[in-house]
């Protein structure tokens, strides 16, 4: 457990150093061309078209890059207290990785739901509009993702699962971001 916290602290310090080396002037967000690909071990903050998106626990935030301004929840409702799952900035069971791809934010939820057809537990991938106007579940993973990335309109994720013989194995899966069949690509 201590190793995990040490690794997280080292990652945060590295992130701070990388941010301080930026050639952008303070207060000016830079344009990011869409390459439809993201990868990092932990993505708590990603840059978008006009600012930065932050994943703080179960809440998505937005910061315009101006040092005079604070980050605010990515929610369009002026009367929202951001304390229930009705808030469009909330990520029910939010995971530790956030992706910005082609104007949308993606994050897996770590709280499973029962699939009505198979009766097995599935884990949702949430899609958020970059302006905070919408949130929807776009697909479900059959196993809790341990690590995942987005590449060319697909999400790839690895998870531990029990195989047909009852043995614990690690599998790599792929699914289109628009939903569709989950494909198992590899298994240890």
N, C-alpha and C positions, 0 to 999 in steps of 0.2 A: 504494500500500500504506500509505503514511504517512497519507493521508487517512482510510482505514478505521480505523486505530488512533486517530486524533484524534476521529473520529466516535464510536467506542466509548467513549473516555474521557469525552467530553462527555455521552453518554447515561448513563454510570454516575454522573457527578457530579449530573446532573439527577435521577436516581433517588434518590440520597442526599438531595437537597434536598426532594423530594416526600415521602419517608418521614419526614423530620424535621418536616414540617408537619402530620402526622397528629393528629387530635383524640383518638385512642385513647390510653389510659394505657399506659405501658410494661408489657409483660408480659400484656396482655389482647388476645387475638385477637378480631376483630370478625366478626360473621355477615355473609355476603355473599349477598344474594338471587340466585337463579339467573336470569340473563337470557339464558342460552344463547347468549352472544355474547362473543367476545374479539377484540381486535386490538391489536397493537403491533409496532413494527419488530423489537425483540428482547425476548423475555419470558424472562428467566433466573429470575425469581421471580414467583409468583402467589399470591394469597391464596385460601384455601379456607374451609370451614365453621368449623374450629377452629384454624387455624394457617396456615402459609405453606409452599409447595412451591418447591424450588429445583432448577434444572438446572445442575449443575456438571460440564461436560464430558460424559461418558457416564453420569453417575450422578444419579439423582433423590434429593433429600433432603427432609426435613421438619423444620420448626422450629415449636415451639408458641407463639412470640411472647414467651416469658419470657426476659428478659435474663440470667437466671441459668443458662439451659440452652443447650447447643450444638445445632446442627442435626445430624441423624443420617440415614443412608441409609434410604430408604423401602423397607425389606425386613423381612419377618416371620420369617425364619429366624435363630434366635439364634446358630447356629454358622457363619454365612456370613461370608466375608472380603471380599465385594463386589468381587472382582477377576476374575470370569469372567462370561460371558453367561448363566450359570445363575441368577445373582442377579436377583430380580424388580425391583430398583432400577436395574438397568443398562439403558441405552438403546443397543442396538447401532447404532453410527454416529450417535449423537445429534446433532440439529440445534440451531439457536440460538433456538428458540422453543418455549415450553411453554404449554399452555392448560388451564384448569380449567373444565369444563362439566358441570353436573348430577352432581357427585360423582365424576367421572372426570378423569384427566389425559391429554392427547394431545400427542404429539410425533412429527414425521417423522424417520425414519432417513435418513441421507445415504449409506448404503452400499446399493447396488442388489443385487437378486437376479434370477436369470433366471426369467422366467415359463415354466412347463413347457409351456404351450400355444403361445404366440406366439414363444417363444425370445428375446424382447426383454428388456432390463433394466427392472425396475420398482422403485419405492422405497416401503417400508412406512410406514404411519401406525400408531404404537403407541398402545394404550389401556392405561392403568394404573388399578387400583382405588386410590382415595384412601387406603386403609388399608395399601397395600403388599402385599395378598394375591394379586394377579394381574397379569399382563402378557400382552397378546395383540396380534397384528397384525390390524387390522380392515379395512384396504383397502390398495391399492397404486396409486401414481401412476405414469403411464407416462413421466413426465419428472421429473428432479430439481427439486423446488420451490425457487424463488428466494425467494419470499415466500408466506405463507399465513395464513389466518384461519379461525376457526370461527364460523358463524352459523346459527342455527335448524336444528340437527341436520345441517348440511352443512359440508364443508371446501371452501374456495375457495383455489386456488393458481395462481400464475403461474410459468411456466417457459419457458426458451428451448428450441426444438426445430427440427429440420430438417423443412420441409414437403415436399409431394409433388414440388416442382420442385427440391429440394435446397438451397433458400434458408433461411438462419437467420432464424427469426421468434420473436416472443414471443407466447405463448398463455395464456389464462386458462381454467382448468378448474374443475369442480365435481363433488363426489361425496358421497353420503349417508354420515354417520359409521358407519352400520351396514354399509357396503359396498354394492356395486352398481355400475352402469355409470358410467364416467367420461364426463362431457359437456364438450366444448370449447365455451366460451361466446363467446370472442372471440379474434382473432388479428391481429397487426400485419402 
